[in-house]
Amino acid sequence: MDEGQALEHATSAVALALSLGADQAEATVSSVRRFHIEARGESVAKLEGSTGKSLHVRVFTGSRNATLVTSDFSPESMRAALRRTVDQAGAIAPDPFTGLPDVCASDLPDLALYDAAIADREDAAKLEDVLALERWIREDPRIQNSSGSHYGDGISTLALANSAGFQASYRSTRAGRSSGPVAQDGPLKRTAHYGTAARYLAELEDVERVARSAARRATEMFGARKPPTMRLPVIFERDVAAAVMDELFQAISAANVATGNSWAAERVGDRIGSELVTVVDDGRMPGKLGSAPFDGEGVATRRTPVFERGVLRTFLYDSYYARKLGGQTTGNSTGGGIGANSFYLQAGAQSLDELVAGTERGVLILDTIGFATEHASGNYSRGARGFYIERGELAYPIDEFTIAGKIDAMLAGIDAVANDLRFDGSVVAPSFRVAEMTVSGR
């Protein structure tokens, strides 16, 4: 389905909903072609290809609304389904905050989200990617197996129309490579994972680098020991740092603030983080995985400073929660909630190696396990593995320990930020160091 066809389906659904009695309507059409291949050793373990389409319609009757999601675009089915949806809206309890956004996007820049090289790539080349990943990781004889090496891509078309006159569409691509080697450390098996993702094929890390990074992550933990319980500086490597940023995003999502599930509620204007904490949500960076010209309800995306030098400036809103909390939409609607565009901690000037060298005694976290964040209180606790740092060097690997703290205290304790920011997702971060945290081990 091309953009013109998708937009025609969306506008037709809006017109039909209005003719059936809706006061307002919004329709989003999505068409996605997906490909995924997995290899283990010299064999293809999984090969998947699909093309799917969906229609998501919101109808409003006064301050009531109902939603239809379908993949059946036939006129008869659409009319019957939308008639039921309009009837259902009339039976829903009124909500004064519901409705279309007050202002939709008027500027729709080309953000370079589509790469023809991904769309045109031959399946044989994708197959060679995963087989080569498996060959490279197994060059180290200590790696005897893998949980799979993967290549995947997607080509998407999205169109949105509403009864306020907004009509727009865009195409996008994404691709990724990853590998999960399993290494034998005596009686223990050491697992690891490393991957790369981007809008453009040429921006992916090459096959050899992905494989070698994954293999190194598995073998560098050989001989890991359980550390004693202590308080000391903790460095979060960029992938783990991104997971911390995801916890922060949950706290500043207006949906969580409104339901009392955020430790950051009522703290806009407060200094929470250190001077090094500048966090931005930006949906307008060309070619980034988190970018789009408009959000899930047709509002223009934008660059929103969330933290400036440690001070919380705003929550992130869609139209519904902006009305409910007395704020303004920040262009973060997913069409059914609030989501990140490109949500990131601003990079510093030092390398990760320099952060380690500047740490007399501490811990470098390379991986975390489990989910134990209480969003209402901000309490953070994770099982972890990584390296013990002594006199500015990685002394030995450690595992089977827990790191714990409070998210706001962690932000306040950030005393160094690295320059290794990589936009390989919608929530990302460079490596950073927290001056002191509790490490619970022996």
PEJO-V695507 format. One record per residue. N is the residue number from 0. BURIAL is I if it has 16 or more other ideal C-beta (glycine too) atoms within 10 Angstrom, else O. Layout:
# PEJO-V695507
N BURIAL
N BURIAL
This chain:
# PEJO-V695507
0 I
1 O
2 I
3 O
4 I
5 I
6 I
7 I
8 I
9 I
10 I
11 I
12 I
13 I
14 O
15 I
16 I
17 I
18 O
19 I
20 O
21 I
22 I
23 I
24 I
25 I
26 I
27 I
28 I
29 I
30 I
31 I
32 I
33 O
34 I
35 I
36 I
37 I
38 I
39 I
40 O
41 O
42 O
43 O
44 O
45 O
46 O
47 O
48 O
49 O
50 O
51 O
52 I
53 O
54 I
55 I
56 I
57 I
58 I
59 I
60 I
61 O
62 O
63 I
64 I
65 I
66 O
67 I
68 O
69 I
70 O
71 O
72 I
73 O
74 O
75 O
76 O
77 I
78 O
79 O
80 I
81 I
82 O
83 O
84 I
85 I
86 O
87 I
88 I
89 O
90 O
91 O
92 O
93 O
94 O
95 O
96 O
97 I
98 I
99 I
100 I
101 O
102 O
103 I
104 I
105 O
106 O
107 O
108 O
109 O
110 I
111 O
112 I
113 I
114 I
115 O
116 O
117 I
118 O
119 O
120 I
121 O
122 O
123 O
124 O
125 I
126 O
127 O
128 I
129 I
130 I
131 I
132 I
133 I
134 I
135 I
136 I
137 I
138 O
139 I
140 O
141 O
142 I
143 O
144 I
145 I
146 O
147 I
148 I
149 I
150 I
151 I
152 I
153 I
154 I
155 I
156 I
157 I
158 I
159 I
160 I
161 I
162 I
163 I
164 O
165 I
166 O
167 I
168 I
169 I
170 I
171 I
172 I
173 I
174 I
175 I
176 I
177 I
178 I
179 I
180 I
181 I
182 I
183 I
184 O
185 O
186 O
187 O
188 O
189 I
190 O
191 I
192 I
193 I
194 I
195 I
196 I
197 I
198 I
199 I
200 I
201 O
202 O
203 I
204 I
205 O
206 I
207 O
208 O
209 I
210 I
211 I
212 I
213 I
214 I
215 O
216 I
217 I
218 I
219 I
220 I
221 O
222 O
223 I
224 O
225 O
226 I
227 O
228 O
229 I
230 O
231 I
232 I
233 I
234 I
235 I
236 I
237 I
238 I
239 I
240 I
241 I
242 I
243 I
244 I
245 I
246 I
247 I
248 I
249 I
250 I
251 I
252 I
253 I
254 I
255 I
256 I
257 I
258 O
259 O
260 O
261 I
262 I
263 I
264 I
265 O
266 I
267 I
268 O
269 O
270 I
271 I
272 I
273 I
274 O
275 I
276 I
277 I
278 I
279 I
280 I
281 I
282 I
283 I
284 I
285 O
286 I
287 I
288 I
289 I
290 I
291 I
292 I
293 I
294 I
295 I
296 I
297 I
298 I
299 I
300 I
301 I
302 O
303 I
304 O
305 I
306 I
307 I
308 O
309 I
310 I
311 I
312 O
313 I
314 I
315 I
316 I
317 I
318 I
319 I
320 I
321 I
322 I
323 I
324 I
325 O
326 I
327 O
328 I
329 I
330 I
331 I
332 I
333 O
334 I
335 O
336 O
337 I
338 I
339 I
340 I
341 I
342 I
343 I
344 I
345 I
346 I
347 I
348 O
349 I
350 O
351 I
352 O
353 O
354 I
355 I
356 O
357 I
358 I
359 O
360 O
361 I
362 I
363 I
364 I
365 I
366 I
367 I
368 O
369 O
370 O
371 O
372 I
373 O
374 I
375 O
376 O
377 I
378 O
379 I
380 I
381 I
382 O
383 I
384 I
385 I
386 I
387 I
388 I
389 O
390 O
391 I
392 O
393 O
394 O
395 O
396 I
397 I
398 I
399 O
400 I
401 I
402 I
403 O
404 I
405 I
406 I
407 I
408 I
409 I
410 I
411 I
412 I
413 I
414 I
415 I
416 I
417 I
418 O
419 I
420 I
421 I
422 I
423 I
424 I
425 I
426 I
427 I
428 I
429 I
430 I
431 I
432 I
433 I
434 I
435 O
436 I
437 O
438 I
439 O
440 I
441 O
